[in-house]
């Protein structure tokens, strides 16, 4: 299962997919709520903006790890719009 979040410092969109645990020693499906002490792996959308509307425009996707205290859950219907 995955759920959506944004990076607090930049408001960039992050699709949380994997719970790595506090010591990065486990590999299981991520489930909300975010744990501030847990590391999460997911799809990171650099230079995107999340939270101002349901549409998230992006031109790049990469894998990245964030700690839970760096993220904020985003609820609601999200539409990813690829820019070409």
N, C-alpha and C positions, 0 to 999 in steps of 0.2 A: 504494500500500500504506500502511496505517497501523499503528501499534503503540501500546501503552498505556504511560502513565507517570504519575507523581504529582509535584506541585510539592513540592520538598523542604521549603520553609519552612512549608507549611500542610497537607501530605498530601492536597490536593485532586486530583481525577482530571483527567487531561489526555490526550486522544486525539490523538496526534501524526500529522499528515497530510502536511505539506509541509516540505521541507528548503529553507530560504532562504539557506543559506550563511553564512559569517562576516561578510560585508559586506551581507547582505540583498539580493544582486544576482542570485540564481538562484531558480528555481521548479521543484523536482522532487519526486517522491514521496519521502517519508521512509522510511528503512530503519534498523533497529537495527544496531549499537549507537549510542547517543547520543554525539555529539561535543561536548565541553564548550565549544568555540569557535564552534559553529554555532547559528544562530537557527532555531527551529522554529515553524511555524504549526499550529494545530489547534483542536479543540473543547475548550473549557475548561468545567468543571462547578464553578462557585463554590459554596462551602459544602458540598461533598461530601467524603466521607472515603474514601480509598483505602488498601488494604493490610491492614486489619484482618479482612476477609472477602472472599469473591468477589463479594458484592453491594455495589453502589455506588448509594446513593440520591441523587437530585438533583431539583431543582425548576426549574433554569435551565441553559441552555447558551448559550455565546457563543464567538466566535472570539477567539483571543489569541495573541500571540507570546511565547515564552520562549527564553532562551538555554540551551543544553544543560547548562551547569553548574548550572542552577536545577532540573533535572529528574532523576528517578530512574526507570529502567525498571521496569515491573510485569509480571511474567510470570504465566501461569496463566489459568484460565477466569474472565472478568469478566462479571458480569450487571448491566446498568444498569436501575435500578428508578425510573421516574418517579413523583414525588410530586405529587399533585394537590390 
